[in-house]
Amino acid sequence: MNDDEWISILMQLRERREPCVLLTVLADKGSVPRNCGTKMVVGREHAYLTIGGGHLEYQCIALARAMLEKHITEPHTEHFNLGARLGQCCGGMTSVLFEPLIQVQPQMTVFGAGHVGQALVALLSTLPCHITWVDERPDLFACAPKGVKTFQAEEPLDAVHAAPAQSYFVVMTHSHPRDLELTEAILKRGDYRYLGLIGSQTKRQRFEYRLAGKGITPDQLSTLRCPVGLPDVKGKLPAEIAVAIAAEIIAVYQAAKVNGG
């Protein structure tokens, strides 16, 4: 392993906004697979480099992924006896430092790739967040910024169900019936951090009437932001509307950080 290879891997994962755990062999005694200072990087789906293979590495990968799953942010050290109990015959002892490198970043799902959707995604892509951009029309994703996950879906509701808890949703498709369907599904999930729906106050009133008929409660409807965007940011151009929506989203996730969410 080159001394700087692990640094390059961490930089690539940071650019892709992927959390990982950096493993470092802190101490070694007797016969061990790798010497002190050896490093390995473990992500949710892939592992990079090696601290020696075998059951030791298998167990370390499992421990690292459990840390990622539980969003553990504090580093800690594990000690291993490389004997029969661990399934290794080296007979030595080693200590491994686990350092989580987790960037807490909101998940945002934008439905609609029209002019406002394109302007909004261009803005959001400059923020520390994960973006899924959903539309039935694949030709509109030609301008998708780097790092944005595009989802050309025959059934956009699949993206609602696939999004993690505490997601941010913005609904702005080319179809009012589709907007209604998506808004209903997100409201019924109830575990979102933000739900914005593009449209006027009149559109909100119409949607509230129809959603109430589908069992959506007034408390649920109170969490819907429509018209979407900070009201102090005026304008009807796509870029102006996008700035208003992005500003509102930033205000929500900064408040969540302050409150520990």
LINFEN-V101182 format. One record per helix or strand. SS is the DSSP state (~ for helix, > for strand). FROM is the first residue (numbers start at 1). LEN is the number of residues. If there is no record, write none. Layout:
ss->SS from->FROM len->LEN
ss->SS from->FROM len->LEN
This chain:
ss->~ from->5 len->11
ss->> from->20 len->10
ss->> from->39 len->5
ss->> from->47 len->3
ss->~ from->54 len->16
ss->> from->76 len->6
ss->~ from->84 len->3
ss->> from->93 len->9
ss->> from->106 len->6
ss->~ from->115 len->10
ss->> from->129 len->7
ss->~ from->138 len->6
ss->> from->149 len->4
ss->~ from->157 len->6
ss->> from->168 len->4
ss->~ from->176 len->14
ss->> from->194 len->4
ss->~ from->201 len->12
ss->~ from->218 len->4
ss->> from->225 len->1
ss->~ from->238 len->21
